[in-house]
């Protein structure tokens, strides 16, 4: 009987040990599973954050990028490179083209014009405007001064000398007052000297007027001062300092006189500060 009792006790003890060991195994297995699960959640969370991250495109960053764009603004001096060699094809003399001569009819080339067409030449030039930009210019002059005028305009262009407009007077219906008041520089316009049968220098194409508003024609008539154009009163007093004034120090004066032209500003009976003639 005692022997059987010992066997039973041993069996119970063994069973108890196995049960406790099983519980510990299950506990440890659950802990490992929980740890792995926690690790996987953590790793997945990090991966999710990386996958859904968005580059920073805030307004402030965009503004900074815009303000760092290189400055492409230029000064007036940078805008223009008046090099004749790069533009020499724009300076030329020709016989008057048919379309130009047609526009001159009844205007600068009037019905009573006694100067043959073949005595005149069309000149195409470039010039620097008051806006410091390059502009095309047109003149009609006598063939005897065409080479001189072209050379003078080349040198004025290369020097950056400013001439506001160089248009055929026909664009003003050959109205000298309208052309001068618009500060237009021009040459040929057929007419006789008042109360004579003598053709004027402009009528012969032997004179050129430059920046006419700033350099008016001034004379005294019946004791009163006559100013042409009429809107040039502010530029009659030549002792004043102002832009575009032609005087003995002016490049335009120097070039024209070097080429044998006479300046109206040197006249004694009147003053024609815009005028150069041969």
Backbone as CSV, one residue per row, in Angstrom:
resi,resn,N_x,N_y,N_z,CA_x,CA_y,CA_z,C_x,C_y,C_z
1,UNK,0.832,-1.197,0.000,0.000,0.000,0.000,0.867,1.249,0.000
2,UNK,1.898,1.265,0.802,2.832,2.386,0.909,3.533,2.585,-0.412
3,UNK,3.817,1.484,-1.109,4.486,1.568,-2.385,3.612,2.264,-3.393
4,UNK,2.335,1.971,-3.372,1.410,2.609,-4.306,1.261,4.085,-4.019
5,UNK,1.279,4.376,-2.750,1.151,5.801,-2.352,2.324,6.591,-2.863
6,UNK,3.522,6.098,-2.806,4.733,6.792,-3.306,4.671,7.006,-4.794
7,UNK,4.161,6.021,-5.481,4.031,6.156,-6.945,3.089,7.276,-7.291
8,UNK,1.995,7.343,-6.557,0.988,8.394,-6.807,1.574,9.766,-6.544
9,UNK,2.325,9.887,-5.413,2.917,11.181,-5.049,3.905,11.613,-6.112
10,UNK,4.703,10.656,-6.583,5.720,10.969,-7.623,5.041,11.428,-8.890
11,UNK,3.957,10.766,-9.243,3.224,11.128,-10.471,2.638,12.507,-10.370
12,UNK,2.073,12.801,-9.199,1.466,14.148,-8.992,2.524,15.218,-9.074
13,UNK,3.680,14.940,-8.443,4.771,15.924,-8.450,5.237,16.178,-9.865
14,UNK,5.369,15.092,-10.628,5.817,15.225,-12.023,4.826,16.047,-12.837
15,UNK,3.559,15.742,-12.576,2.521,16.483,-13.296,2.552,17.948,-12.953
16,UNK,2.816,18.254,-11.681,2.868,19.647,-11.225,4.033,20.364,-11.886
17,UNK,5.155,19.673,-11.982,6.350,20.285,-12.597,6.086,20.591,-14.065
18,UNK,5.491,19.610,-14.749,5.189,19.796,-16.177,4.236,20.947,-16.385
19,UNK,3.216,21.026,-15.491,2.227,22.111,-15.602,2.873,23.465,-15.426
20,UNK,3.740,23.586,-14.385,4.413,24.865,-14.128,5.335,25.235,-15.284
21,UNK,6.029,24.250,-15.813,6.946,24.504,-16.933,6.164,24.963,-18.150
22,UNK,5.000,24.309,-18.341,4.177,24.703,-19.490,3.688,26.132,-19.374
23,UNK,3.273,26.486,-18.169,2.803,27.874,-17.966,3.916,28.889,-18.249
24,UNK,5.157,28.560,-17.792,6.286,29.480,-17.977,6.622,29.613,-19.450
25,UNK,6.513,28.454,-20.159,6.796,28.488,-21.605,5.792,29.352,-22.317
26,UNK,4.519,29.157,-21.963,3.465,29.974,-22.595,3.650,31.448,-22.298
27,UNK,4.011,31.772,-21.029,4.206,33.166,-20.623,5.331,33.801,-21.423
28,UNK,6.453,33.051,-21.504,7.603,33.577,-22.241,7.294,33.737,-23.721
29,UNK,6.556,32.777,-24.278,6.204,32.842,-25.688,5.324,34.050,-25.972
30,UNK,4.382,34.326,-25.098,3.521,35.495,-25.251,4.320,36.783,-25.178
31,UNK,5.304,36.832,-24.272,6.117,38.038,-24.113,6.905,38.302,-25.373
32,UNK,7.513,37.179,-25.936,8.292,37.346,-27.166,7.396,37.812,-28.306
33,UNK,6.203,37.252,-28.343,5.276,37.647,-29.405,4.904,39.100,-29.274
34,UNK,4.662,39.554,-28.041,4.309,40.957,-27.808,5.440,41.889,-28.175
35,UNK,6.689,41.448,-27.803,7.852,42.275,-28.126,8.007,42.429,-29.630
36,UNK,7.848,41.288,-30.375,7.969,41.340,-31.819,6.882,42.188,-32.423
37,UNK,5.711,42.072,-31.874,4.598,42.854,-32.369,4.848,44.328,-32.161
38,UNK,5.389,44.678,-31.001,5.694,46.078,-30.681,6.746,46.614,-31.624
39,UNK,7.782,45.746,-31.871,8.855,46.161,-32.768,8.322,46.400,-34.157
40,UNK,7.452,45.514,-34.654,6.899,45.647,-35.995,6.040,46.889,-36.112
41,UNK,5.279,47.200,-35.095,4.448,48.400,-35.113,5.305,49.628,-35.203
42,UNK,6.411,49.612,-34.409,7.313,50.757,-34.411,7.949,50.937,-35.774
43,UNK,8.411,49.786,-36.363,9.055,49.868,-37.668,8.077,50.310,-38.733
44,UNK,6.868,49.776,-38.687,5.866,50.159,-39.673,5.507,51.627,-39.552
45,UNK,5.437,52.117,-38.322,5.105,53.526,-38.104,6.162,54.427,-38.726
46,UNK,7.447,54.070,-38.557,8.525,54.864,-39.131,8.455,54.835,-40.646
47,UNK,8.190,53.643,-41.213,8.119,53.536,-42.649,6.974,54.376,-43.197
48,UNK,5.856,54.351,-42.476,4.714,55.141,-42.927,5.047,56.626,-42.947
49,UNK,5.750,57.097,-41.934,6.113,58.514,-41.859,7.008,58.895,-43.019
50,UNK,7.986,58.004,-43.326,8.900,58.306,-44.427,8.166,58.325,-45.754
51,UNK,7.230,57.372,-45.949,6.529,57.271,-47.220,5.606,58.453,-47.452
52,UNK,5.049,58.995,-46.397,4.059,60.064,-46.554,4.651,61.442,-46.332
53,UNK,5.985,61.524,-46.189,6.599,62.840,-45.978,6.457,63.677,-47.240
54,UNK,6.267,65.012,-47.129,6.046,65.927,-48.246,7.119,67.004,-48.217
55,UNK,7.779,67.259,-49.350,8.809,68.311,-49.376,8.230,69.654,-48.953
56,UNK,9.052,70.445,-48.293,8.611,71.742,-47.800,8.544,72.733,-48.946
57,UNK,7.319,73.111,-49.307,7.128,74.085,-50.381,6.434,75.321,-49.841
58,UNK,6.836,75.747,-48.693,6.205,76.899,-48.058,6.401,78.148,-48.894
59,UNK,5.512,79.132,-48.766,5.549,80.385,-49.520,6.837,81.132,-49.262
60,UNK,7.294,81.099,-48.034,8.497,81.854,-47.705,9.692,81.355,-48.485
61,UNK,9.799,80.001,-48.674,10.907,79.467,-49.441,10.811,79.875,-50.906
62,UNK,9.575,79.854,-51.424,9.391,80.260,-52.814,9.806,81.699,-53.012
63,UNK,9.440,82.568,-52.099,9.786,83.982,-52.200,11.286,84.183,-52.171
64,UNK,11.945,83.427,-51.312,13.402,83.565,-51.228,14.033,83.178,-52.551
65,UNK,13.504,82.088,-53.165,14.055,81.658,-54.444,13.875,82.733,-55.493
66,UNK,12.683,83.391,-55.517,12.425,84.424,-56.507,13.349,85.616,-56.337
67,UNK,13.591,85.997,-55.095,14.409,87.187,-54.860,15.871,86.931,-55.143
68,UNK,16.243,85.634,-55.292,17.628,85.332,-55.613,17.886,85.273,-57.110
69,UNK,16.838,85.555,-57.946,17.011,85.573,-59.391,17.988,86.676,-59.766
70,UNK,18.950,86.383,-60.653,19.935,87.407,-61.025,19.272,88.658,-61.566
71,UNK,19.822,89.806,-61.230,19.287,91.092,-61.663,19.688,91.339,-63.113
72,UNK,18.679,91.363,-64.009,18.962,91.567,-65.429,18.650,92.988,-65.879
73,UNK,18.354,93.871,-64.935,18.087,95.255,-65.309,19.357,95.914,-65.821
74,UNK,19.173,96.877,-66.742,20.325,97.545,-67.319,20.159,99.046,-67.233
75,UNK,21.274,99.706,-67.162,21.247,101.161,-67.179,21.154,101.624,-68.614
76,UNK,20.897,102.912,-68.799,20.808,103.446,-70.150,22.108,103.238,-70.905
77,UNK,23.211,103.318,-70.197,24.509,103.146,-70.853,24.680,101.731,-71.384
78,UNK,24.000,100.741,-70.755,24.130,99.354,-71.188,23.215,99.020,-72.361
79,UNK,22.173,99.824,-72.528,21.175,99.500,-73.535,21.742,99.640,-74.936
80,UNK,22.598,100.611,-75.123,23.028,100.969,-76.463,24.514,100.756,-76.670
81,UNK,24.837,100.120,-77.763,26.236,99.985,-78.180,26.330,100.544,-79.591
82,UNK,26.506,101.872,-79.720,26.440,102.508,-81.029,27.707,102.280,-81.855
83,UNK,27.955,101.039,-82.216,29.128,100.715,-83.005,28.749,100.689,-84.477
84,UNK,29.357,101.558,-85.239,29.023,101.658,-86.655,29.296,100.352,-87.387
85,UNK,30.389,99.681,-87.064,30.770,98.466,-87.777,29.698,97.387,-87.708
86,UNK,28.941,97.357,-86.601,27.895,96.350,-86.444,26.609,96.731,-87.177
87,UNK,26.528,97.980,-87.632,25.285,98.469,-88.239,25.528,99.251,-89.527
88,UNK,26.692,99.093,-90.133,27.051,99.952,-91.259,26.135,99.782,-92.461
89,UNK,25.474,98.619,-92.559,24.567,98.425,-93.690,23.340,99.318,-93.596
90,UNK,23.106,99.905,-92.422,21.966,100.801,-92.223,22.279,102.240,-92.640
91,UNK,23.513,102.508,-92.978,23.917,103.842,-93.428,24.197,103.778,-94.929
92,UNK,23.343,104.403,-95.718,23.559,104.333,-97.165,22.902,105.516,-97.888
93,UNK,23.389,105.736,-99.095,22.882,106.779,-99.983,22.332,106.100,-101.228
94,UNK,21.205,106.587,-101.721,20.660,106.054,-102.958,19.942,107.173,-103.712
95,UNK,19.666,106.919,-104.973,18.734,107.797,-105.665,17.384,107.667,-104.975
96,UNK,16.554,108.671,-105.110,15.289,108.662,-104.373,14.404,107.513,-104.866
97,UNK,14.052,106.563,-103.992,13.182,105.444,-104.396,11.824,105.974,-104.866
98,UNK,11.193,105.242,-105.749,9.918,105.686,-106.320,8.857,105.919,-105.260
99,UNK,8.786,105.018,-104.258,7.745,105.174,-103.241,7.978,106.423,-102.392
100,UNK,9.259,106.744,-102.131,9.577,107.956,-101.374,9.256,109.196,-102.209
101,UNK,9.629,109.168,-103.478,9.381,110.326,-104.338,7.882,110.578,-104.496
102,UNK,7.125,109.499,-104.512,5.669,109.641,-104.600,5.119,110.366,-103.371
103,UNK,5.653,110.048,-102.203,5.199,110.700,-100.969,5.598,112.175,-100.923
104,UNK,6.650,112.532,-101.633,7.137,113.914,-101.635,6.303,114.833,-102.533
105,UNK,5.533,114.242,-103.427,4.797,115.035,-104.406,3.784,115.965,-103.733
106,UNK,3.859,117.248,-104.127,2.933,118.244,-103.574,3.277,118.646,-102.156
107,UNK,4.356,118.082,-101.618,4.785,118.414,-100.255,6.165,119.054,-100.327
108,UNK,7.208,118.286,-100.027,8.543,118.885,-100.144,8.932,119.105,-101.605
109,UNK,8.426,118.240,-102.490,8.679,118.415,-103.919,7.400,118.977,-104.544
110,UNK,7.328,120.293,-104.513,6.108,120.988,-104.933,5.993,121.087,-106.453
111,UNK,4.814,121.476,-106.885,4.550,121.545,-108.332,5.487,122.517,-109.041
112,UNK,5.919,123.578,-108.329,6.799,124.570,-108.954,8.282,124.298,-108.686
113,UNK,8.597,123.102,-108.215,9.988,122.779,-107.908,10.825,122.779,-109.187
114,UNK,11.894,123.550,-109.175,12.778,123.662,-110.335,14.019,122.785,-110.214
115,UNK,14.150,122.072,-109.089,15.321,121.226,-108.870,15.027,119.819,-109.398
116,UNK,15.798,119.329,-110.350,15.542,117.989,-110.890,15.687,116.902,-109.825
117,UNK,14.890,115.880,-109.967,14.945,114.743,-109.036,16.335,114.142,-108.977
118,UNK,17.014,114.072,-110.114,18.339,113.444,-110.153,19.394,114.221,-109.388
119,UNK,19.080,115.446,-108.995,20.022,116.236,-108.195,19.895,115.941,-106.694
120,UNK,18.933,115.142,-106.349,18.674,114.834,-104.939,19.056,113.384,-104.627
121,UNK,19.366,113.152,-103.365,19.689,111.803,-102.893,18.904,111.495,-101.616
122,UNK,18.561,110.230,-101.492,17.912,109.711,-100.277,19.004,109.132,-99.381
123,UNK,18.974,109.503,-98.100,19.953,108.988,-97.131,19.218,108.264,-96.010
124,UNK,19.667,107.050,-95.728,19.127,106.273,-94.607,20.214,106.183,-93.539
125,UNK,19.855,106.495,-92.300,20.826,106.488,-91.200,20.202,105.855,-89.963
126,UNK,21.038,105.618,-88.976,20.592,105.324,-87.616,20.990,106.494,-86.741
127,UNK,20.205,106.724,-85.682,20.561,107.782,-84.741,20.111,107.389,-83.340
128,UNK,20.725,107.998,-82.364,20.389,107.752,-80.966,19.325,108.766,-80.546
129,UNK,18.169,108.270,-80.112,17.092,109.157,-79.710,17.259,109.676,-78.299
130,UNK,16.342,110.530,-77.897,16.358,111.051,-76.525,16.079,109.939,-75.513
131,UNK,15.511,108.821,-75.965,15.265,107.668,-75.093,16.484,106.754,-75.018
132,UNK,17.580,107.191,-75.637,18.839,106.432,-75.648,18.730,105.104,-76.390
133,UNK,17.733,104.999,-77.242,17.557,103.826,-78.091,17.942,104.173,-79.534
134,UNK,18.221,103.146,-80.325,18.578,103.341,-81.722,17.315,103.459,-82.571
135,UNK,17.296,104.459,-83.444,16.158,104.690,-84.328,16.645,104.854,-85.772
136,UNK,15.771,104.533,-86.701,16.083,104.768,-88.104,15.755,106.214,-88.465
137,UNK,16.541,106.767,-89.389,16.307,108.123,-89.841,16.381,108.231,-91.348
138,UNK,15.657,109.200,-91.919,15.635,109.422,-93.356,15.827,110.899,-93.663
139,UNK,16.622,111.176,-94.672,16.836,112.549,-95.129,16.870,112.565,-96.652
140,UNK,16.465,113.688,-97.219,16.693,113.947,-98.637,17.561,115.187,-98.717
141,UNK,18.685,115.079,-99.425,19.625,116.197,-99.551,20.107,116.288,-100.997
142,UNK,20.771,117.378,-101.285,21.399,117.532,-102.592,22.541,116.528,-102.735
143,UNK,22.734,116.005,-103.930,23.780,115.009,-104.151,25.166,115.563,-103.821
144,UNK,25.322,116.900,-103.854,26.629,117.502,-103.599,27.049,117.427,-102.127
145,UNK,26.108,117.248,-101.244,26.462,117.163,-99.823,26.131,115.796,-99.226
146,UNK,25.662,114.880,-100.040,25.190,113.587,-99.530,26.281,112.832,-98.778
147,UNK,27.479,112.775,-99.340,28.567,112.048,-98.678,28.934,112.690,-97.342
148,UNK,28.966,114.011,-97.299,29.286,114.718,-96.053,28.239,114.438,-94.976
149,UNK,26.978,114.536,-95.368,25.895,114.340,-94.394,25.904,112.917,-93.855
150,UNK,26.132,111.939,-94.738,26.181,110.554,-94.277,27.324,110.351,-93.291
151,UNK,28.495,110.895,-93.600,29.648,110.757,-92.720,29.407,111.426,-91.370
152,UNK,28.772,112.587,-91.373,28.472,113.295,-90.122,27.525,112.465,-89.255
153,UNK,26.498,111.908,-89.866,25.544,111.110,-89.091,26.167,109.816,-88.581
154,UNK,27.102,109.258,-89.325,27.838,108.093,-88.826,28.579,108.452,-87.535
155,UNK,29.278,109.580,-87.571,30.084,109.979,-86.405,29.209,110.371,-85.228
156,UNK,28.091,111.016,-85.489,27.160,111.352,-84.405,26.617,110.074,-83.760
157,UNK,26.309,109.092,-84.593,25.788,107.815,-84.095,26.812,107.097,-83.227
158,UNK,28.025,107.004,-83.722,29.079,106.317,-82.966,29.373,107.015,-81.649
159,UNK,29.168,108.307,-81.590,29.434,109.076,-80.372,28.258,109.066,-79.406
160,UNK,27.132,108.474,-79.817,25.943,108.440,-78.965,25.259,109.792,-78.872
161,UNK,25.504,110.658,-79.836,24.889,111.998,-79.850,23.378,111.848,-80.045
162,UNK,22.596,112.514,-79.211,21.156,112.323,-79.230,20.456,113.294,-80.187
163,UNK,19.729,112.711,-81.119,18.848,113.457,-82.024,17.481,112.808,-81.910
164,UNK,16.490,113.586,-81.533,15.206,112.958,-81.196,14.526,112.306,-82.398
165,UNK,14.437,113.020,-83.518,13.730,112.503,-84.695,14.461,112.919,-85.962
166,UNK,14.511,112.005,-86.918,15.069,112.312,-88.243,14.078,111.755,-89.259
167,UNK,13.079,112.561,-89.576,12.012,112.138,-90.479,11.933,113.077,-91.677
168,UNK,11.462,112.560,-92.773,11.233,113.420,-93.929,10.163,114.440,-93.587
169,UNK,10.364,115.670,-94.013,9.413,116.734,-93.697,8.040,116.453,-94.307
170,UNK,7.998,115.531,-95.260,6.730,115.143,-95.888,5.769,114.507,-94.889
171,UNK,6.315,113.935,-93.819,5.443,113.365,-92.789,4.679,114.451,-92.051
172,UNK,5.094,115.697,-92.227,4.411,116.859,-91.636,3.766,117.703,-92.740
173,UNK,3.511,117.078,-93.883,2.973,117.777,-95.053,3.853,118.943,-95.467
174,UNK,5.152,118.803,-95.236,6.154,119.827,-95.586,5.904,121.143,-94.861
175,UNK,5.218,121.083,-93.733,4.968,122.272,-92.903,6.155,122.440,-91.952
176,UNK,6.997,123.451,-92.213,8.208,123.640,-91.407,7.899,123.870,-89.936
177,UNK,6.879,124.664,-89.653,6.535,124.955,-88.263,6.139,123.679,-87.529
178,UNK,5.336,122.841,-88.169,4.911,121.579,-87.550,6.102,120.660,-87.310
179,UNK,6.998,120.595,-88.291,8.182,119.737,-88.164,9.102,120.248,-87.059
180,UNK,9.372,121.544,-87.049,10.273,122.111,-86.038,9.693,122.006,-84.633
181,UNK,8.417,122.265,-84.485,7.803,122.223,-83.149,7.797,120.808,-82.584
182,UNK,7.898,119.795,-83.455,7.976,118.395,-83.032,9.427,117.949,-82.854
183,UNK,10.342,118.923,-82.934,11.783,118.681,-82.768,12.316,117.701,-83.801
184,UNK,11.803,117.803,-85.002,12.255,116.930,-86.077,13.451,117.532,-86.800
185,UNK,14.430,116.697,-87.098,15.614,117.109,-87.862,15.406,116.705,-89.320
186,UNK,15.577,117.649,-90.236,15.299,117.356,-91.644,16.182,118.206,-92.544
187,UNK,15.978,118.047,-93.853,16.845,118.754,-94.816,16.015,119.363,-95.953
188,UNK,15.854,118.632,-97.060,15.226,119.202,-98.252,13.756,119.557,-98.042
189,UNK,13.403,120.771,-98.468,12.005,121.208,-98.546,11.983,122.383,-99.530
190,UNK,11.502,122.134,-100.725,11.622,123.157,-101.762,10.800,124.406,-101.430
191,UNK,11.469,125.552,-101.542,10.814,126.851,-101.387,11.773,127.942,-101.856
192,UNK,11.181,129.070,-102.168,11.960,130.242,-102.518,12.128,131.110,-101.271
193,UNK,13.218,131.867,-101.249,13.376,132.854,-100.183,12.267,133.883,-100.336
194,UNK,11.668,134.283,-99.237,10.508,135.177,-99.266,10.756,136.403,-100.126
195,UNK,9.783,136.691,-100.991,9.761,137.887,-101.841,10.895,137.903,-102.861
196,UNK,11.436,136.700,-103.190,12.492,136.611,-104.210,12.216,135.420,-105.113
197,UNK,13.024,135.303,-106.138,12.965,134.133,-107.018,14.162,133.223,-106.772
198,UNK,14.835,133.470,-105.662,16.008,132.681,-105.315,15.591,131.495,-104.447
199,UNK,16.074,130.334,-104.805,15.744,129.129,-104.040,16.518,129.153,-102.723
200,UNK,15.841,128.824,-101.641,16.499,128.779,-100.333,17.446,127.592,-100.272
201,UNK,18.305,127.591,-99.273,19.249,126.482,-99.106,18.516,125.156,-98.874
202,UNK,17.435,125.202,-98.113,16.648,123.979,-97.918,15.983,123.573,-99.225
203,UNK,15.555,124.563,-100.001,14.928,124.276,-101.287,15.878,123.629,-102.270
204,UNK,17.175,123.855,-102.069,18.194,123.237,-102.912,18.713,121.923,-102.321
205,UNK,18.266,121.626,-101.108,18.760,120.421,-100.437,20.158,120.588,-99.901
206,UNK,20.565,121.835,-99.663,21.928,122.124,-99.229,21.999,122.511,-97.754
207,UNK,20.950,122.261,-96.990,20.931,122.616,-95.571,20.297,121.504,-94.754
208,UNK,20.758,121.379,-93.501,20.235,120.382,-92.564,19.938,121.076,-91.241
209,UNK,18.769,120.816,-90.665,18.391,121.359,-89.357,18.399,120.234,-88.326
210,UNK,18.971,120.506,-87.143,19.141,119.480,-86.109,18.469,119.913,-84.801
211,UNK,17.687,118.997,-84.210,17.016,119.236,-82.916,16.410,120.641,-82.881
212,UNK,15.452,120.845,-83.738,14.935,122.179,-84.054,14.224,122.887,-82.899
213,UNK,13.582,122.147,-82.018,12.884,122.788,-80.895,13.866,123.431,-79.932
214,UNK,14.978,122.769,-79.681,15.955,123.248,-78.706,16.933,124.256,-79.319
215,UNK,16.844,124.413,-80.624,17.758,125.311,-81.333,16.967,126.124,-82.361
216,UNK,16.188,127.084,-81.897,15.249,127.785,-82.776,15.907,128.811,-83.706
217,UNK,15.101,129.263,-84.642,15.461,130.366,-85.533,14.899,131.639,-84.909
218,UNK,15.772,132.580,-84.644,15.372,133.793,-83.926,15.768,135.025,-84.737
219,UNK,14.848,135.943,-84.920,15.133,137.195,-85.616,14.178,138.271,-85.117
220,UNK,14.555,139.512,-85.374,13.709,140.637,-84.997,13.009,141.157,-86.244
221,UNK,11.698,141.224,-86.177,10.878,141.687,-87.298,10.005,142.829,-86.819
222,UNK,10.224,144.028,-87.409,9.466,145.223,-87.019,9.559,145.479,-85.519
223,UNK,10.746,145.297,-84.990,10.981,145.579,-83.582,10.505,144.498,-82.638
224,UNK,9.952,143.415,-83.148,9.458,142.323,-82.297,10.243,141.043,-82.570
225,UNK,10.433,140.285,-81.530,11.191,139.043,-81.647,10.325,137.951,-82.271
226,UNK,10.834,137.347,-83.319,10.148,136.236,-83.972,10.907,134.952,-83.651
227,UNK,10.183,133.948,-83.198,10.792,132.673,-82.811,10.148,131.545,-83.605
228,UNK,10.974,130.756,-84.252,10.494,129.586,-84.986,11.289,128.356,-84.552
229,UNK,10.582,127.335,-84.047,9.129,127.235,-83.899,8.626,128.089,-82.732
230,UNK,7.350,128.363,-82.740,6.767,129.265,-81.752,6.841,128.719,-80.334
231,UNK,6.942,127.400,-80.174,6.966,126.794,-78.836,8.376,126.660,-78.274
232,UNK,9.347,127.383,-78.879,10.746,127.249,-78.454,11.230,128.425,-77.614
233,UNK,10.320,129.197,-77.036,10.709,130.405,-76.291,11.673,130.099,-75.147
234,UNK,11.573,128.929,-74.546,12.435,128.582,-73.408,13.895,128.379,-73.827
235,UNK,14.155,128.296,-75.125,15.507,127.976,-75.592,16.153,129.112,-76.390
236,UNK,15.574,130.298,-76.285,16.121,131.456,-76.997,17.360,132.000,-76.289
237,UNK,17.338,132.029,-74.970,18.471,132.538,-74.198,19.580,131.494,-74.188
238,UNK,20.604,131.714,-74.993,21.673,130.726,-75.149,22.711,130.774,-74.035
239,UNK,22.539,131.709,-73.096,23.440,131.725,-71.934,23.014,130.679,-70.903
240,UNK,21.816,130.167,-71.047,21.322,129.136,-70.133,21.924,127.781,-70.497
241,UNK,22.013,126.938,-69.484,22.532,125.592,-69.691,21.353,124.622,-69.791
242,UNK,21.204,123.963,-70.923,20.144,122.964,-71.084,20.610,121.913,-72.088
243,UNK,19.965,120.782,-72.045,20.352,119.664,-72.908,20.026,119.962,-74.366
244,UNK,20.810,119.378,-75.254,20.581,119.409,-76.697,20.809,120.799,-77.309
245,UNK,21.510,121.633,-76.607,21.826,122.973,-77.120,23.043,122.897,-78.036
246,UNK,22.909,123.439,-79.236,24.029,123.499,-80.165,24.764,124.814,-79.967
247,UNK,26.047,124.719,-79.657,26.910,125.896,-79.546,28.288,125.495,-80.075
248,UNK,29.267,126.354,-79.857,30.593,126.086,-80.421,31.297,124.890,-79.771
249,UNK,30.832,124.469,-78.619,31.421,123.304,-77.952,30.702,122.006,-78.290
250,UNK,29.620,122.125,-79.021,28.787,120.961,-79.309,29.392,120.123,-80.439
251,UNK,29.286,118.800,-80.314,29.851,117.899,-81.309,29.209,118.109,-82.676
252,UNK,27.920,118.332,-82.700,27.233,118.537,-83.971,27.822,119.746,-84.709
253,UNK,28.020,120.840,-83.997,28.646,122.034,-84.585,30.030,121.695,-85.133
254,UNK,30.821,120.988,-84.344,32.197,120.684,-84.745,32.237,119.827,-86.006
255,UNK,31.371,118.815,-86.076,31.391,117.922,-87.236,30.921,118.626,-88.508
256,UNK,29.846,119.370,-88.409,29.343,120.057,-89.607,30.349,121.096,-90.109
257,UNK,30.902,121.863,-89.210,31.852,122.891,-89.653,33.146,122.271,-90.185
258,UNK,33.552,121.147,-89.626,34.727,120.437,-90.160,34.500,119.968,-91.597
259,UNK,33.261,119.726,-91.933,32.915,119.300,-93.289,32.546,120.487,-94.181
260,UNK,32.852,121.689,-93.724,32.678,122.865,-94.573,31.319,123.529,-94.528
261,UNK,30.481,123.179,-93.544,29.165,123.797,-93.412,29.259,125.094,-92.602
262,UNK,28.347,125.987,-92.883,28.200,127.229,-92.121,27.077,127.052,-91.115
263,UNK,27.296,127.563,-89.916,26.283,127.432,-88.856,25.471,128.716,-88.740
264,UNK,24.153,128.564,-88.702,23.261,129.718,-88.579,23.392,130.438,-87.252
265,UNK,23.973,129.789,-86.261,24.163,130.442,-84.971,25.231,131.515,-84.998
266,UNK,26.012,131.550,-86.075,27.051,132.565,-86.229,26.583,133.772,-87.038
267,UNK,25.351,133.732,-87.533,24.852,134.853,-88.317,24.677,136.082,-87.431
268,UNK,24.722,137.243,-88.036,24.559,138.491,-87.277,23.163,139.096,-87.448
269,UNK,22.575,138.954,-88.644,21.258,139.555,-88.884,20.131,138.749,-88.240
270,UNK,20.387,137.491,-87.960,19.441,136.600,-87.275,20.253,135.438,-86.713
271,UNK,19.587,134.590,-85.954,20.251,133.410,-85.386,19.412,132.178,-85.716
272,UNK,20.054,131.247,-86.399,19.370,129.997,-86.743,20.192,128.855,-86.153
273,UNK,19.949,128.592,-84.875,20.815,127.683,-84.113,20.715,126.227,-84.559
274,UNK,19.677,125.878,-85.244,19.459,124.501,-85.710,20.105,124.232,-87.070
275,UNK,20.526,125.267,-87.764,20.757,125.248,-89.207,22.236,125.142,-89.600
276,UNK,22.511,124.190,-90.524,23.842,124.054,-91.124,23.659,124.006,-92.643
277,UNK,24.437,124.809,-93.350,24.276,124.893,-94.799,25.613,124.977,-95.528
278,UNK,25.576,124.654,-96.812,26.732,124.817,-97.703,26.310,125.656,-98.887
